[in-house]
Amino acid sequence: MGLLGKPDDENREAFEPFAVDGEEEVFCWFARDALENLRAVTPTAEGDLLFYVEGLGRYRFRFLPEEKGD
């Protein structure tokens, strides 16, 4: 679903980068096909997406609204 680090140039079009809140130079790269599945997931009452990741446990995150420039 996600990728630690950057995708290589030949696979970059298969991923979409998202900025990490509070970090200027950190991005989370999601596979575009995984994003389609994420849109079908019902968030928690707090608005988070919650998953179980083998070897890690529960993984919670949310997509924040994009800031629109002037």
C-alpha positions in Angstrom: 0.0 0.0 0.0 2.6 2.5 1.1 6.3 2.9 0.4 9.2 3.9 2.6 11.5 6.1 0.6 10.9 7.3 -2.9 9.8 5.0 -5.8 12.4 4.7 -8.5 11.8 6.7 -11.6 10.5 3.8 -13.7 7.7 3.1 -11.1 7.0 6.7 -10.0 3.8 7.0 -12.0 2.3 4.1 -10.0 2.5 6.1 -6.8 1.1 9.4 -5.5 3.0 11.4 -2.9 1.3 13.0 0.2 2.9 15.5 2.5 3.2 14.5 6.1 1.6 17.1 8.4 4.2 19.1 10.3 7.1 17.8 8.2 8.5 19.9 5.3 10.5 17.2 3.5 8.7 14.0 4.4 6.2 12.4 2.0 4.2 9.2 2.1 4.0 7.5 -1.3 0.8 5.5 -1.8 0.2 3.1 -4.7 -2.5 4.6 -6.9 -4.4 1.3 -7.0 -4.4 1.2 -3.2 -5.8 4.7 -3.1 -8.9 3.4 -4.9 -9.4 0.8 -2.1 -8.8 3.5 0.6 -11.7 5.6 -0.8 -14.0 2.7 0.0 -13.0 2.4 3.6 -15.2 4.0 6.3 -13.1 6.1 8.6 -13.4 6.0 12.4 -15.5 8.5 14.3 -12.4 10.7 14.6 -11.9 10.6 10.8 -8.9 8.3 10.8 -8.3 5.2 8.7 -7.4 2.3 10.9 -5.6 -0.9 9.6 -3.9 -3.9 11.0 -0.4 -4.3 9.6 1.3 -7.6 10.1 4.5 -7.2 12.1 3.5 -3.6 13.1 0.1 -3.8 14.6 -2.5 -1.1 14.2 -1.8 1.7 11.8 -3.8 4.8 12.0 -3.7 7.8 9.7 -5.9 10.4 8.0 -5.8 12.4 4.8 -6.0 16.1 5.6 -7.7 18.6 3.3 -5.3 20.2 0.9 -4.4 23.8 1.5 -5.4 26.0 -1.4 -3.0 28.7 -2.4 -4.1 32.3 -3.2 
